[in-house]
Amino acid sequence: MRKNMGFCCLSLGALLLLPLVSGLDLSTYHNTAAVEAFLQSVANDYPSITYLHSIGKSVLGRDLWVLVLGKSPSAHTVGIPEFKYVANMHGDEVIGREMLLYLIQYFVQNYGTDPVVTGMMDNTRIHIMPSMNPDGFENSVYLPDCAFQTGRLNQNMVDLNRNFPDAFEANNVAREPETQAVMNWIQSETFVLSANFHGGAVVASYPYDNKNISTNAISPDDDVFKHLALTYSTSHTTMDTGISCPGSPVFADGITNGCTWYAVQGGMQDYNYVWGQCFEITIELSCCKYPPSSQLPDFWTQNRAALLEYMKQVHQGIKGRVLDGQKKPVSNAVVEVQGRTHICPYHTNTLGEYYLILLPGNYTFKITLPDSRSQTETLQIPARQDDSYSALKHDFVLPFNVTNTSICIESMCTSGHVNNNGRSPDALRLTLFLTSLIIILDIFT
């Protein structure tokens, strides 16, 4: 189971001139050709607020389409967080694929009139990937049996959710083209928050999906992940009631730690969190992986509010830039919270930006420059207001001039291609041991 013009100042008259997207039939599944036609139609009809691109190809050469929504959809803007939804990683788990098509239609049709949609699109760059495994979808067929079906795997018969680098045990397998495309995509953007959709249960699952003796599957941001999972489950019409699906346990409040449920080696969720600096959870939408299409409108009703509420959480926490003594942005500066040491330290992007999702409270931040000079600062993170679409803004200004921003952390953390580069499992275990030691020292100091 598991480049278009900016949209800055539209008058009311201009908003009224935005076209209605070609109606999407909510009572049928859409094959690859239909999905492509729909996405291209949206991109053509709404060029100022959408940007359609392919991040790569499947084994059979099908495009891996991503539609970006926002005020400036074709490029990153300083201060605007990047959010993504990915579905249909397993080709036979199809509900998420349809929900994301409906979500796209909902956003473009309600932009400028609905305050939530408008607030999100004006202050977030939203990436939507309806299908990560189009070959698998085309191989899947509707069957009355809701369990394992054909089409789960890609065309090379590989489970894409076991094909990513793993932080806890060696996963030196060949990367599938779909996996590599997503890895490259994650490394090319400053994603902050994400979710990927599956089927076969009804639950929101959060990292870690795997473990070793040092972590015991609990991440340093466990409180944040529980909050994120609960946000989706409690905004869903029934998920938090603990739905029992055949072959899966009952999940209290509709959430679970991934590894507590079952261990996944090489999962996309942990890859995002460890190497992408992106908080991702896995959302299982249905007991039946490929239910009758007549049920699709009901699934949209169940998930619409949850999809929106989860997206808002990208604006919880803190964001800003690291600046040197000359007020120039510093790239590759490590920005970490004491007591929350990540396996791969979170660092600023090429524009000197950082984004951290944190719950309300007081936190001490340690900013470390590429030349190892550092500074600490304690700040209070407020609760996000429901009508607010911005995390706390704070620039860390350091009294140093920086001339060298070459990254100085372990090479395993500078790229998502760890296992392809022959990273030694022993060296990785050493890194995890040192990370655990740092966490312990943070607790007692």
C-alpha positions in Angstrom: 0.0 0.0 0.0 1.3 2.0 0.8 6.9 29.7 -18.4 3.9 31.5 -17.7 3.0 35.1 -16.8 2.7 36.0 -13.1 -0.7 36.5 -11.6 -0.3 39.7 -9.6 -3.3 42.0 -9.8 -6.4 40.7 -11.4 -9.4 42.9 -11.3 -12.9 41.6 -10.6 -13.6 41.9 -14.3 -10.6 39.8 -15.1 -11.6 37.2 -12.6 -15.0 36.9 -14.2 -13.3 36.3 -17.5 -11.4 33.2 -16.2 -12.8 30.3 -18.1 -14.5 27.3 -16.5 -12.3 24.2 -17.0 -13.8 21.5 -19.1 -16.1 19.5 -16.8 -14.4 16.6 -15.2 -16.7 13.6 -14.9 -16.7 12.6 -11.2 -18.2 9.2 -11.8 -15.6 7.6 -14.0 -11.9 6.8 -13.9 -9.6 8.7 -16.2 -6.9 6.8 -18.2 -3.5 8.3 -19.0 -4.7 9.9 -22.2 -7.7 11.5 -20.4 -5.5 12.7 -17.6 -3.0 14.3 -20.1 -5.9 16.0 -22.0 -7.4 17.4 -18.8 -4.1 18.7 -17.5 -3.3 20.3 -20.9 -6.7 21.9 -21.0 -6.3 23.4 -17.5 -2.8 24.7 -18.4 -4.2 26.3 -21.6 -7.2 27.8 -20.0 -5.4 29.2 -16.9 -1.9 30.1 -18.1 -1.5 32.8 -15.5 -2.0 30.6 -12.5 -0.8 27.1 -13.7 2.3 25.6 -15.2 2.3 22.1 -16.6 5.6 20.2 -17.0 6.9 16.6 -17.1 9.5 15.6 -14.6 10.5 12.5 -16.6 9.3 9.4 -18.3 8.0 6.0 -17.2 9.6 2.8 -18.3 7.3 2.8 -21.4 8.0 6.5 -22.1 4.8 8.0 -20.6 5.2 11.5 -19.2 5.2 12.0 -15.4 3.1 15.1 -15.4 3.1 17.8 -12.7 0.7 20.7 -12.7 1.9 23.7 -10.6 -0.7 26.1 -9.2 0.0 29.5 -7.8 0.5 33.3 -8.4 3.9 32.6 -9.9 3.7 29.0 -10.9 6.6 28.6 -13.2 9.4 29.5 -10.8 10.2 29.6 -7.0 9.6 33.0 -5.2 11.5 33.9 -2.1 9.3 33.4 0.9 6.7 31.3 -0.8 6.8 27.6 0.4 6.6 24.7 -2.0 4.0 22.1 -1.4 3.3 18.8 -3.3 0.7 16.0 -3.6 1.7 12.8 -5.3 -0.7 9.9 -6.1 -0.9 6.5 -7.9 2.6 5.4 -6.9 1.1 2.0 -6.9 -0.8 1.7 -10.2 -3.7 -0.2 -8.8 -4.3 2.3 -6.0 -6.4 4.7 -7.9 -8.5 6.9 -5.6 -5.7 9.5 -4.9 -5.2 9.9 -8.7 -8.9 11.0 -9.1 -8.9 13.1 -6.0 -6.0 15.2 -7.3 -7.7 15.8 -10.6 -10.8 17.0 -8.7 -8.6 19.1 -6.5 -7.0 20.8 -9.6 -10.5 21.6 -11.0 -11.6 22.9 -7.6 -8.7 25.2 -7.3 -8.8 26.8 -10.7 -12.6 27.2 -10.7 -12.6 28.8 -7.2 -9.5 31.0 -7.4 -10.4 34.6 -6.8 -13.8 33.9 -5.2 -13.1 31.3 -2.4 -10.9 32.9 0.3 -9.2 29.6 1.2 -8.3 28.7 -2.4 -7.2 32.2 -3.1 -5.1 32.5 0.1 -3.4 29.2 -0.6 -2.6 30.0 -4.2 -1.4 33.5 -3.5 1.0 32.3 -0.8 2.0 28.8 -1.8 3.4 27.1 -4.9 1.4 23.9 -5.2 2.7 20.9 -7.2 0.2 18.2 -8.1 1.3 14.9 -9.6 -1.7 12.7 -10.3 0.2 9.6 -11.3 3.7 8.5 -10.5 3.1 5.1 -12.1 1.1 5.6 -15.3 2.3 2.3 -16.7 1.0 0.5 -13.6 -2.3 2.2 -13.9 -2.7 1.2 -17.5 -1.9 -2.4 -16.4 -4.5 -2.4 -13.6 -8.1 -3.4 -14.0 -11.1 -3.1 -11.9 -11.8 -6.3 -10.0 -14.4 -7.1 -7.3 -11.5 -8.2 -5.1 -10.3 -5.1 -3.3 -6.9 -6.5 -2.3 -3.8 -7.0 -4.4 -4.4 -6.5 -8.1 -2.3 -6.3 -11.2 -0.7 -2.9 -11.9 0.7 -2.3 -8.4 4.3 -2.5 -9.8 5.9 -0.5 -12.6 6.5 -2.0 -16.0 9.8 -3.5 -14.8 7.8 -5.3 -12.0 9.4 -3.1 -9.3 7.6 -1.7 -6.3 8.4 2.1 -6.5 7.8 2.5 -2.8 10.7 0.1 -2.1 13.0 1.7 -4.6 14.4 4.8 -2.9 17.6 5.2 -0.9 17.1 4.1 2.8 18.6 5.8 5.8 18.5 2.8 8.0 19.7 -0.1 5.8 21.4 -0.6 2.5 19.1 -0.4 -0.4 21.5 -0.7 -3.3 19.0 -1.5 -6.0 18.9 0.0 -9.4 16.7 3.1 -9.5 13.7 2.9 -11.7 13.1 5.8 -14.1 10.0 6.9 -12.2 12.0 6.8 -8.9 14.9 8.7 -10.3 12.7 11.3 -11.8 11.0 12.0 -8.5 14.4 12.1 -6.7 15.7 14.6 -9.1 12.5 16.6 -8.8 12.7 16.7 -5.0 16.3 17.8 -5.1 15.5 20.6 -7.6 12.8 22.3 -5.5 12.6 23.6 -1.9 9.7 21.4 -0.9 8.4 22.0 2.6 5.4 19.7 3.0 4.0 16.8 1.0 1.7 13.8 1.1 1.5 10.8 -1.1 -1.7 8.8 -1.6 -2.2 5.1 -1.5 -5.1 2.6 -1.0 -5.9 -0.6 0.9 -6.5 1.0 4.3 -7.9 4.3 5.7 -5.2 6.0 7.7 -2.6 8.7 7.8 0.9 7.2 8.3 4.0 9.3 9.2 7.8 8.7 9.5 9.8 6.8 10.0 8.8 3.9 7.8 12.0 2.0 8.8 14.3 2.1 11.8 17.5 1.0 13.5 18.4 0.7 17.1 19.3 4.4 17.4 15.9 5.8 16.2 13.4 3.1 17.0 11.3 4.6 14.1 10.7 7.8 16.0 11.8 11.0 14.1 13.0 14.2 15.9 9.9 15.9 14.6 7.5 13.2 15.9 5.1 15.8 17.4 4.9 17.7 14.1 4.2 14.5 12.2 1.5 13.4 14.6 -0.1 16.9 14.2 0.1 16.6 10.4 -1.5 13.1 10.4 -4.2 14.2 12.8 -4.9 17.3 10.7 -5.8 15.0 7.8 -7.6 12.3 9.7 -9.8 14.7 11.7 -10.6 16.8 8.7 -11.7 13.7 6.8 -15.3 12.8 7.3 -14.5 9.3 8.8 -10.8 8.5 9.0 -10.4 9.5 12.7 -13.0 7.0 13.7 -10.6 4.1 13.2 -12.0 2.3 10.2 -11.3 -1.4 10.1 -10.3 -2.7 6.7 -9.7 -6.4 5.9 -6.1 -7.3 6.7 -5.2 -4.1 8.5 -5.6 -3.1 12.2 -7.8 -0.5 13.7 -5.8 2.8 13.9 -6.6 5.0 16.9 -7.6 8.5 15.6 -6.9 7.2 12.1 -3.1 7.7 12.3 0.0 5.5 12.7 3.7 5.6 12.8 4.7 3.9 9.5 7.2 1.4 11.0 4.9 0.6 13.9 2.4 -0.6 11.3 5.1 -2.4 9.2 8.6 -1.6 8.1 9.2 -0.3 4.6 12.7 -0.3 3.2 13.3 2.2 0.5 10.1 4.2 0.9 9.5 7.6 -0.6 8.2 9.1 2.6 11.4 8.8 4.5 13.4 9.8 1.5 11.6 13.2 1.4 12.1 13.8 5.1 15.8 12.7 5.3 17.2 13.9 2.0 14.6 16.3 0.7 14.1 18.5 3.8 10.4 17.9 3.1 7.9 16.6 5.7 5.8 14.0 4.0 3.1 11.6 5.2 1.4 8.7 3.5 -2.4 8.8 3.3 -4.3 5.6 2.7 -7.7 6.6 1.2 -9.8 3.5 0.8 -10.1 -0.1 2.0 -10.6 -1.1 -1.6 -7.7 -0.2 -3.8 -9.8 0.1 -7.0 -13.5 0.6 -5.9 -16.4 1.0 -8.3 -16.3 4.4 -10.1 -19.7 5.2 -8.8 -18.2 5.7 -5.4 -15.8 8.5 -6.5 -18.1 11.4 -5.7 -18.4 10.1 -2.1 -14.6 9.9 -1.8 -14.3 13.5 -2.9 -16.9 14.5 -0.3 -14.9 12.6 2.4 -11.5 14.1 1.4 -12.1 17.6 0.1 -11.8 19.5 3.4 -8.9 17.3 4.5 -6.9 18.0 1.4 -7.3 21.7 2.0 -6.6 21.7 5.7 -3.5 19.6 5.3 -2.1 22.0 2.7 -2.5 24.9 5.1 0.0 23.4 7.5 2.8 24.4 5.2 2.4 27.8 6.8 2.9 26.6 10.4 6.3 27.2 11.9 9.0 29.6 10.7 10.7 30.7 7.5 13.2 33.3 6.4 16.8 33.7 5.3 20.3 33.4 6.7 22.2 36.6 6.0 25.8 37.5 6.7 27.3 40.6 8.1 26.8 42.4 4.8 23.2 41.3 4.7 23.9 38.9 1.8 22.0 35.6 1.7 24.1 32.6 2.7 23.5 29.3 0.9 24.3 25.9 2.6 24.0 27.3 6.1 22.7 24.6 8.5 19.5 25.7 10.4 18.6 23.3 13.1 16.6 23.4 16.3 18.3 22.1 19.4 16.9 18.7 20.3 15.7 18.1 16.7 18.9 17.0 15.0 18.1 15.5 11.6 20.0 12.6 10.0 20.9 15.1 7.3 21.1 18.6 8.7 18.6 21.0 7.1 20.4 23.8 5.2 19.5 26.9 3.3 18.9 26.8 -0.4 20.8 28.8 -3.1 18.8 31.9 -2.1 19.7 31.6 1.6 16.2 30.5 2.5 15.1 28.0 5.2 11.7 26.6 6.1 10.9 24.6 9.2 7.5 23.3 10.3 7.2 23.6 14.0 4.3 23.6 16.5 3.8 26.6 18.7 6.4 27.0 21.5 9.9 28.3 22.3 12.8 27.0 20.3 16.5 27.5 20.2 17.9 27.6 16.7 21.6 27.0 15.8 22.8 28.4 12.6 26.0 27.0 11.3 27.8 28.6 8.4 29.6 26.4 5.8 32.9 27.4 7.4 31.6 26.0 10.8 31.1 29.3 12.5 27.8 29.3 14.3 25.3 31.3 16.3 22.2 30.4 18.4 19.0 32.3 18.9 15.8 31.6 20.8 12.4 32.4 19.3 8.7 31.8 20.1 6.7 30.2 17.3 3.0 31.3 17.4 0.0 29.2 16.5 -1.0 29.5 12.9 -4.3 31.5 12.5 -6.8 29.9 10.3 -6.9 32.9 7.9 -3.1 33.3 7.9 -1.1 32.0 5.0 2.4 32.6 6.3 4.7 31.0 8.9 6.6 33.3 11.2 9.1 35.3 9.2 12.5 35.7 10.7 15.9 36.3 9.1 19.0 35.1 11.0 21.6 37.8 10.6 25.1 36.7 11.5 27.9 39.0 12.3 30.3 37.3 9.9 31.2 37.8 6.3 31.0 34.7 4.2 33.0 34.1 1.1 32.8 30.3 0.8 29.4 28.6 0.7 30.6 25.2 -0.3 28.7 22.6 1.7 30.7 21.0 4.4 28.4 18.3 5.7 28.6 14.6 4.8 28.4 13.9 1.1 25.6 11.4 1.9 23.4 14.4 2.8 24.1 16.6 -0.2 22.3 14.4 -2.7 19.5 12.0 -3.0 21.6 9.6 -4.9 23.3 8.1 -1.9 23.0 4.4 -2.7 23.7 4.8 -6.4 27.1 6.4 -5.4 28.0 3.4 -3.3 27.5 4.9 0.1 28.9 2.5 2.7 26.2 1.1 5.1 28.9 1.1 7.8 29.6 4.8 7.3 25.8 5.5 7.3 25.5 3.6 10.6 28.3 5.7 12.0 26.5 8.9 10.9 23.3 7.7 12.6 25.2 6.9 15.8 26.7 10.4 15.8 23.3 11.9 15.2 21.8 10.0 18.1 24.7 11.1 20.3 24.1 14.7 19.4 20.4 14.4 20.3 21.4 12.9 23.7 23.8 15.8 24.3 21.1 18.3 23.3 18.8 16.8 25.9 21.2 17.0 28.7 22.7 20.4 27.9 
